Amino acid sequence: MPDNALYTDLSCYYDLMCADINYRSQSDTVHRLHQIFGNSGLKYLDLACGTGPHIEYFIKEGYQCNGLDISQSMLDIAALNCPEAKFELGNMCTFETDSSYDLITCFLYSIHYSGDIENLNGAIKSAHKALKTDGIFCFNAVDKNHIDNELMAKHTVLHDNSEFSFCSSWFYSGEGEKQKLKLSVEKTTTEITQQWTDEHPMVAINFEALQNLLMPYFDVHIFEHDYDKIITWNKLSGNAIFVCVKK
Ligand SMILES: C[S@@+](CC[C@H](N)C(=O)[O-])C[C@H]1O[C@@H](n2cnc3c(N)ncnc32)[C@H](O)[C@@H]1O
């Protein structure tokens, strides 16, 4: 099984895996942050958009939506979920467009898919270049020094006469600039169980280093990872929402 099977062979299960994520409240929070810090313009790009769950909400808010992802299988589903949006196959670390976006997002920790610090820097530079002067780049991230290798998120969904169990967890060895996202999918149909596991290599970084990468390009505001209220980051939490206003 390739290490990105979830986004290729298993892409049809992706929306089930994310069934417990409140995409509406995430999107509402980003929309509010854009109204507070950005220019309120409506040209929107979602990086690593997957099957387009954020784009679905931004379409309802009247945005002109675009999505970019490295997996054609995920984009095929996104195009069905969001027929009003435009999708492009591409790498967020190297993509190029004119400076025409008001808002760029990258959620579900997908910025870490840039893989290493050099490519993360590439993603930051590409997003900066693609924004209008007062546009914002908004994403969530995890600080490598706060990863608890014992923590695991698990949920179960009944679908199509089968029971699906999805597990995800971070792993960081404690050294270097690589962490892993471990994922597993279990499908049980009439007592027969199939299991798939993925390990996704991702960039590991602490928040001080991430701010230092962002600051040459953006004014950086950091918030607690809370989609019910907007609270300034307490400088201790290991998960946060970054709002970066183009300089
Ligand atoms: C965890 S999913 C997140 C999808 C969506 N943002 C969400 O919140 O549900 C990660 C996505 O990142 C995409 N991806 C991974 N590496 C990428 C890269 N270098 N450039 C663009 N997309 C990438 C994968 O194909 C996958 O669709």
The ligand as an ORCA input file, in Angstrom:
! r2SCAN-3c Opt
* xyz 0 1
  C      -5.847     15.661      5.557
  S      -6.304     16.001      3.892
  C      -7.048     17.588      4.147
  C      -8.088     17.906      3.141
  C      -8.908     19.151      3.491
  N      -8.070     20.323      3.610
  C      -9.701     18.950      4.773
  O      -9.624     19.814      5.667
  O     -10.447     17.954      4.846
  C      -4.745     16.403      3.168
  C      -4.788     16.723      1.685
  O      -3.504     17.268      1.338
  C      -3.208     16.860      0.028
  N      -1.763     17.086     -0.185
  C      -0.733     16.398      0.367
  N       0.439     16.937     -0.030
  C       0.138     18.002     -0.826
  C       0.922     18.961     -1.530
  N       2.273     18.951     -1.481
  N       0.282     19.900     -2.267
  C      -1.070     19.925     -2.340
  N      -1.869     19.029     -1.690
  C      -1.269     18.091     -0.931
  C      -3.672     15.412     -0.002
  O      -3.827     14.931     -1.315
  C      -4.990     15.523      0.773
  O      -6.072     15.759     -0.088
*
